[in-house]
Amino acid sequence: MRSIFFFLVALSVATTLLFPQANAIQSIDFDSQQRVVYAYTGPFDSSYAIRYKDENFEIWNLTEIFNLPFNWISTAVDRQDNIWAFLKNKLYKYDGTTWHELNIPNLSIGYEQYSDLAIGNEYLWLTMYNAIVGAYRLKLADTTWTLFNSTNSGYPEYPLTGTIYLKGDSTFVGTNKGLVLIQNDSARVIIDTTNSTLETQKIYSFYIDSQGNKWLGTFDLGLVKWIDNSTFVIYNTSNSNLPNNFVNAIDEDSYGKLWLATDGGFACLENDTIISYSNLVDGSIATLAVDNLDRVWMGEVYTGKLYVFDGTNLIIVTDIEDEQFDFIPQQYSLSQNYPNPFNPSTVIKYQIPQNGLVILKVYDILGKEVAALVNEEKPAGSYEVNFNTSSLASGVYLYRLSVNDPSTSSGQNYVDVKKMILLK
């Protein structure tokens, strides 16, 4: 259901995967109320989980909530409409009221990377584009983790991983070393160039349609109908109107049409014919999903646009560049300054969900005020302040945020204090 990440590797993949920053929507899912839940990664900014329906947005800035630096984020929804998100070595769950942090055993990656989440009846699945660690399975009932990798199963060694596809009790994972099938407690590659006549083993996405046909979305060969390991029907840029040979995602509507997200836009396969709609969008479509009204929801790379297509009309739901999407924080937070330690300046970010009097001051370690950065009424929103310390000596400093919250009957302020280090 999704794709995009940067990882500079000696692999012939599309340029979508080579950039460390972008307005990008990486994952799209639907809950039981047909609300659209998706992950938005900002450019060197923040990581958002978003829920949307009928022009109503609920937006959670997980970078701010959990005091994390910029990271890639993926989301998915379980059968109870809980929202799950993965970013920076941790899994996060929203239970309808609060976000909770869950540790992932034996996972410690030094940089963030594209990931994929998928949730079935019993299990949550997690993979990462640089799948050195393998595929993780979380049993939702008792939070038991299982890791599948090359040391304990037939999972390939050091693959670049694509999307997860769930079908009954089977879990399929696309990789650049073939398509992996995980059943029960075993994993194996079921198709690659060693056991078939397929000319590529770089399989990014996978789908089984309503007629039981198996479809491979590849890194470099286009869309492939997999009849058996010696018989394939290939749709690519040479023999069809497929916009690009990197197929990021595949989904199906109730009429049996296959909808395709590619690095060159989106397309549809109908009656063995590819219909391209690449002229309607600006570029690469990282992910798509079809809702119960046969509308196709899509996330675009670099622009951060969320599209919905009804087969005739394409609507831009959000357009970051035109500032049509207003990220209203859900709670108060004060972030750790960045960089830290720093010299001579640093940035302090904070967010407030309600209008209020904001006071942001800096103190030395003895409690003496050294700078008043903000002292004014502010509307709800996210803010950042540049603090220049050219006149201060090296040492430890404290910065304190207080906000008069008009929604509280007690009139008490929101207050938070953090430490920062100046090194000259």
HELIX and SHEET records of a PDB file:
HELIX    1   1 THR A   15  LEU A   18  5                                   4    
HELIX    2   2 LEU A   62  ILE A   65  1                                   4    
HELIX    3   3 SER A  278  LEU A  280  5                                   3    
SHEET    1   A 6 ASN A  56  ASN A  61  0                                        
SHEET    2   A 6 SER A  47  LYS A  53 -1                                        
SHEET    3   A 6 VAL A  36  THR A  41 -1                                        
SHEET    4   A 6 ASN A  23  PHE A  30 -1                                        
SHEET    5   A 6 VAL A 296  TYR A 302 -1                                        
SHEET    6   A 6 ILE A 285  VAL A 290 -1                                        
SHEET    1   B 7 ASN A  56  ASN A  61  0                                        
SHEET    2   B 7 SER A  47  LYS A  53 -1                                        
SHEET    3   B 7 VAL A  36  THR A  41 -1                                        
SHEET    4   B 7 ASN A  23  PHE A  30 -1                                        
SHEET    5   B 7 VAL A 296  TYR A 302 -1                                        
SHEET    6   B 7 LEU A 306  PHE A 309 -1                                        
SHEET    7   B 7 LEU A 314  THR A 318 -1                                        
SHEET    1   C 4 SER A  74  VAL A  77  0                                        
SHEET    2   C 4 ILE A  83  LEU A  87 -1                                        
SHEET    3   C 4 LYS A  90  TYR A  94 -1                                        
SHEET    4   C 4 TRP A  99  ASN A 103 -1                                        
SHEET    1   D 4 SER A 115  ILE A 119  0                                        
SHEET    2   D 4 TYR A 123  MET A 128 -1                                        
SHEET    3   D 4 ALA A 135  LYS A 139 -1                                        
SHEET    4   D 4 THR A 144  PHE A 148 -1                                        
SHEET    1   E 4 THR A 161  LYS A 167  0                                        
SHEET    2   E 4 SER A 170  THR A 175 -1                                        
SHEET    3   E 4 GLY A 178  GLN A 183 -1                                        
SHEET    4   E 4 SER A 186  ILE A 191 -1                                        
SHEET    1   F 4 ILE A 203  ILE A 208  0                                        
SHEET    2   F 4 LYS A 214  THR A 218 -1                                        
SHEET    3   F 4 LEU A 223  ASP A 228 -1                                        
SHEET    4   F 4 THR A 231  TYR A 235 -1                                        
SHEET    1   G 4 VAL A 247  GLU A 252  0                                        
SHEET    2   G 4 LEU A 258  THR A 262 -1                                        
SHEET    3   G 4 GLY A 265  GLU A 270 -1                                        
SHEET    4   G 4 THR A 273  SER A 276 -1                                        
SHEET    1   H 3 SER A 333  LEU A 334  0                                        
SHEET    2   H 3 SER A 345  ILE A 352 -1                                        
SHEET    3   H 3 GLY A 381  ASN A 388 -1                                        
SHEET    1   I 4 GLU A 369  LYS A 378  0                                        
SHEET    2   I 4 GLY A 356  ASP A 364 -1                                        
SHEET    3   I 4 GLY A 395  ASN A 404 -1                                        
SHEET    4   I 4 ASN A 413  LEU A 422 -1                                        
END                                                                             
